[in-house]
């Protein structure tokens, strides 16, 4: 992950970066396949804490997320909120 020296990414920024990287891999596919691929990858490889945090980012407006990640959001399994 590259970013300018001296600028540390916070957890949300890292999740947005990672989700957008996944989307960039799938973006050359037809839209429905790309959405399904993004959701499947996140469902299969992200732990519940990561998916929960991504859900909160989406609910807050999805700042920084690619349109493909946002369009795949309905297919991502969102874990139950923690108390």
Backbone as CSV, one residue per row, in Angstrom:
resi,resn,N_x,N_y,N_z,CA_x,CA_y,CA_z,C_x,C_y,C_z
1,UNK,0.854,-1.160,0.000,0.000,0.000,0.000,0.900,1.222,0.000
2,UNK,0.754,2.053,-0.990,1.619,3.231,-1.040,0.821,4.477,-0.675
3,UNK,1.465,5.328,0.072,0.912,6.635,0.387,2.079,7.538,0.750
4,UNK,1.832,8.826,0.738,2.914,9.770,0.964,3.541,9.568,2.331
5,UNK,4.855,9.761,2.382,5.575,9.636,3.642,5.014,10.633,4.655
6,UNK,4.865,10.165,5.875,4.402,11.060,6.928,2.902,11.147,7.059
7,UNK,2.154,10.478,6.197,0.706,10.515,6.319,0.202,9.102,6.571
8,UNK,-0.107,8.813,7.796,-0.615,7.493,8.162,-2.109,7.425,7.859
9,UNK,-2.524,6.291,7.358,-3.943,6.091,7.074,-4.624,5.572,8.332
10,UNK,-5.824,6.059,8.591,-6.587,5.504,9.706,-7.309,4.242,9.225
11,UNK,-7.969,3.551,10.129,-8.624,2.285,9.807,-9.651,2.437,8.690
12,UNK,-10.488,3.460,8.763,-11.493,3.660,7.718,-10.847,3.900,6.366
13,UNK,-9.809,4.698,6.338,-9.120,4.974,5.077,-8.520,3.696,4.495
14,UNK,-7.981,2.839,5.358,-7.416,1.573,4.893,-8.509,0.678,4.311
15,UNK,-9.653,0.617,4.977,-10.747,-0.198,4.466,-11.255,0.325,3.128
16,UNK,-11.380,1.635,3.011,-11.807,2.238,1.748,-10.792,1.915,0.656
17,UNK,-9.517,2.051,0.975,-8.454,1.745,0.012,-8.551,0.292,-0.440
18,UNK,-8.679,-0.616,0.531,-8.730,-2.038,0.208,-9.975,-2.373,-0.615
19,UNK,-11.117,-1.841,-0.237,-12.347,-2.093,-0.989,-12.224,-1.572,-2.419
20,UNK,-11.634,-0.400,-2.572,-11.454,0.168,-3.910,-10.465,-0.645,-4.745
21,UNK,-9.450,-1.230,-4.101,-8.512,-2.099,-4.814,-9.239,-3.341,-5.337
22,UNK,-10.105,-3.906,-4.514,-10.900,-5.059,-4.941,-11.767,-4.662,-6.132
23,UNK,-12.410,-3.518,-6.031,-13.268,-3.044,-7.118,-12.469,-2.824,-8.400
24,UNK,-11.254,-2.318,-8.281,-10.451,-2.068,-9.490,-10.117,-3.375,-10.205
25,UNK,-9.983,-4.465,-9.452,-9.732,-5.771,-10.062,-10.929,-6.227,-10.897
26,UNK,-12.123,-5.992,-10.399,-13.336,-6.488,-11.050,-13.947,-5.516,-12.060
27,UNK,-13.472,-4.278,-12.137,-14.170,-3.265,-12.929,-14.221,-3.532,-14.428
28,UNK,-13.358,-4.404,-14.945,-13.391,-4.682,-16.383,-14.478,-5.699,-16.755
29,UNK,-15.110,-6.287,-15.750,-16.179,-7.264,-15.994,-17.502,-6.537,-16.227
30,UNK,-18.487,-7.257,-16.779,-19.829,-6.665,-16.855,-20.274,-6.255,-15.448
31,UNK,-21.069,-5.198,-15.367,-21.396,-4.590,-14.082,-21.959,-5.573,-13.059
32,UNK,-22.903,-6.417,-13.470,-23.491,-7.343,-12.498,-22.475,-8.360,-11.992
33,UNK,-21.576,-8.819,-12.858,-20.525,-9.747,-12.440,-19.513,-9.046,-11.530
34,UNK,-19.213,-7.799,-11.850,-18.268,-7.032,-11.037,-18.825,-6.808,-9.630
35,UNK,-20.098,-6.425,-9.551,-20.734,-6.229,-8.236,-20.703,-7.521,-7.427
36,UNK,-21.065,-8.614,-8.062,-21.074,-9.908,-7.373,-19.663,-10.301,-6.946
37,UNK,-18.671,-10.030,-7.783,-17.285,-10.367,-7.452,-16.768,-9.580,-6.264
38,UNK,-17.077,-8.283,-6.224,-16.661,-7.449,-5.095,-17.311,-7.956,-3.815
39,UNK,-18.613,-8.183,-3.857,-19.328,-8.644,-2.666,-18.812,-10.010,-2.216
40,UNK,-18.601,-10.922,-3.150,-18.122,-12.264,-2.797,-16.752,-12.187,-2.144
41,UNK,-15.857,-11.404,-2.713,-14.513,-11.292,-2.140,-14.578,-10.746,-0.711
42,UNK,-15.339,-9.694,-0.518,-15.448,-9.101,0.822,-16.126,-10.088,1.776
43,UNK,-17.172,-10.763,1.322,-17.850,-11.750,2.167,-16.928,-12.909,2.539
44,UNK,-16.115,-13.350,1.599,-15.263,-14.516,1.822,-13.995,-14.219,2.620
45,UNK,-13.453,-13.014,2.474,-12.119,-12.767,3.020,-12.036,-11.698,4.107
46,UNK,-13.057,-10.899,4.273,-13.017,-9.879,5.320,-13.682,-10.415,6.571
47,UNK,-13.056,-10.165,7.703,-13.668,-10.631,8.945,-14.859,-9.733,9.303
48,UNK,-15.700,-10.198,10.235,-16.906,-9.434,10.568,-16.634,-7.993,11.007
49,UNK,-15.544,-7.766,11.731,-15.244,-6.389,12.163,-15.000,-5.475,10.969
50,UNK,-14.287,-5.987,9.963,-14.009,-5.190,8.767,-15.294,-4.904,7.999
51,UNK,-16.131,-5.937,7.846,-17.398,-5.744,7.125,-18.328,-4.809,7.886
52,UNK,-18.340,-4.921,9.203,-19.179,-4.029,10.023,-18.728,-2.577,9.839
53,UNK,-17.423,-2.359,9.869,-16.896,-0.991,9.716,-17.197,-0.468,8.307
54,UNK,-17.041,-1.313,7.292,-17.366,-0.902,5.924,-18.844,-0.534,5.825
55,UNK,-19.691,-1.306,6.474,-21.121,-1.004,6.475,-21.373,0.386,7.053
56,UNK,-20.695,0.709,8.136,-20.856,2.041,8.743,-20.394,3.140,7.789
57,UNK,-19.328,2.876,7.064,-18.845,3.859,6.077,-19.896,4.053,4.985
58,UNK,-20.474,2.949,4.504,-21.513,3.030,3.472,-22.720,3.796,4.006
59,UNK,-23.155,3.464,5.225,-24.311,4.151,5.824,-24.070,5.644,5.995
60,UNK,-22.820,6.029,6.212,-22.478,7.442,6.414,-22.301,8.179,5.086
61,UNK,-22.579,7.505,3.976,-22.488,8.157,2.676,-21.425,7.588,1.765
62,UNK,-20.583,6.701,2.287,-19.595,6.031,1.443,-18.463,6.901,0.962
63,UNK,-18.108,7.909,1.741,-17.054,8.839,1.336,-15.779,8.106,0.921
64,UNK,-15.364,8.309,-0.316,-14.132,7.740,-0.842,-14.292,6.391,-1.508
65,UNK,-15.421,5.724,-1.293,-15.636,4.417,-1.916,-15.975,4.569,-3.393
66,UNK,-15.462,3.643,-4.184,-15.765,3.676,-5.608,-17.244,3.353,-5.833
67,UNK,-17.805,3.824,-6.937,-19.200,3.509,-7.249,-19.453,1.997,-7.302
68,UNK,-18.465,1.224,-7.721,-18.641,-0.224,-7.793,-18.788,-0.823,-6.402
69,UNK,-18.011,-0.379,-5.436,-18.156,-0.872,-4.063,-19.542,-0.495,-3.538
70,UNK,-19.949,0.731,-3.773,-21.264,1.173,-3.299,-22.388,0.365,-3.941
71,UNK,-22.245,0.049,-5.222,-23.297,-0.724,-5.877,-23.297,-2.184,-5.420
72,UNK,-22.180,-2.681,-4.928,-22.087,-4.051,-4.424,-22.542,-4.162,-2.971
73,UNK,-22.749,-3.036,-2.316,-23.030,-3.026,-0.878,-24.242,-3.872,-0.499
74,UNK,-25.261,-3.911,-1.340,-26.462,-4.690,-1.014,-26.187,-6.194,-0.975
75,UNK,-25.119,-6.634,-1.638,-24.791,-8.061,-1.679,-23.782,-8.461,-0.598
76,UNK,-23.267,-7.500,0.146,-22.302,-7.798,1.198,-23.068,-8.188,2.459
77,UNK,-22.648,-9.293,3.079,-23.291,-9.743,4.317,-22.798,-8.855,5.460
78,UNK,-23.718,-8.103,6.034,-23.355,-7.212,7.133,-23.539,-7.932,8.458
79,UNK,-22.502,-8.014,9.271,-22.634,-8.659,10.582,-23.568,-7.869,11.492
80,UNK,-24.112,-8.556,12.451,-24.953,-7.892,13.441,-24.119,-6.853,14.188
81,UNK,-24.708,-5.712,14.503,-23.959,-4.695,15.253,-23.599,-5.215,16.649
82,UNK,-22.477,-4.746,17.143,-22.069,-5.115,18.505,-22.559,-4.052,19.466
83,UNK,-22.820,-4.447,20.660,-23.322,-3.498,21.674,-22.177,-2.848,22.404
